[in-house]
Amino acid sequence: MAKDEIPTLRDAEEAYEAGDIETALAICDGLIGEDETKATPEVLYLAGECLLELQEETEALHLFELALGQEPENPLLLHCKGLCLFELGKPGQARKLFERSAAAAPQLAEPVFYLGLLAERSGDHGVATAHFTKAVDLDPENFVMPKAWDPDVIRGAFDDMVADTPEPLSTWLAALPVEVTRRPEDAVLVRQGAPISPLVHCLFFGTPSDGPEGDDPERWFSAKPDQVVLYSDNLGKSAQDEYELGREVSEAVLWEILEFLGLDDEQLEALGVLEADDQDDDDIHPSG
């Protein structure tokens, strides 16, 4: 693209498809301009998708609602609004939107899969399995049946992470009380007033650190969580084999370490957990 060319929606789409979410969002912001109400549904939709990738669900919800104001029965927009509400802890509202989306576009797998997630959270496993099966039938390239992981295998993945972690972090990790349960209860899906994704893979419970003190890594581990919980149902949505399970457990636990101890990338480098040229937040973000 020449320097004097104004980026287009297609440029934003290409950046998004290439995984350059920040560039895609910046182009969309330019296309939206100062008056969001005049933006096209296509631009609002893509900007919303970018915000979802960045885990900015509240901002994404706003854009999807603006787009739905122009196309109120668009099944993809209905699904995306439902997805935002699902992540923001409003399952009843999300369910209605997923149902509307699936009814308007029976070929869409996404709302069907999320209806399965909601049924699973409600304890209706037969309905959940039927929805998951249908979603896989509709889109086998992007959906697979959730994997049922044995808790001992998940604990083994955690132990492998500890064994591969440098000191002093490995000693701190090895002393943590780890539990595996199926899924997080609704009551725990809020932290400091902010919603947590129902698809979260791991949570630390207890009083977090106020932040690391000094430059000595040995002093960064004064706080310890009372409990570490790994969620097998949620891990089964992302991991189909033991390699993927190990990666998902490692990324989820590492993200909770960052949150609990108040560490940043430079401190993770000092601990030998991240290399200086490999600081990609996507590698340590929870999948949920």
Secondary structure, DSSP 4 states (H G I P E B T S, - for coil): --TTSPP-HHHHHHHHHTT-HHHHHHHHHHHH-S-GGGS-HHHHHHHHHHHHHTT-HHHHHHHHHHHHHH-TT-HHHHHHHHHHHHHTT-HHHHHHHHHHHHHH-TT-SHHHHHHHHHHHHTT-HHHHHHHHHHHHHH-TTT--PPP---HHHHHHHHHHHHHHSPTTHHHHHHTS-EEEESS--GGGSEETTEE--TT--EEEES---S---SS-GGGGGS---SEEEEEHHHHHHH-SSHHHHHHHHHHHHHHHHHHHHT--HHHHHHTTSS-TT---GGGTS---
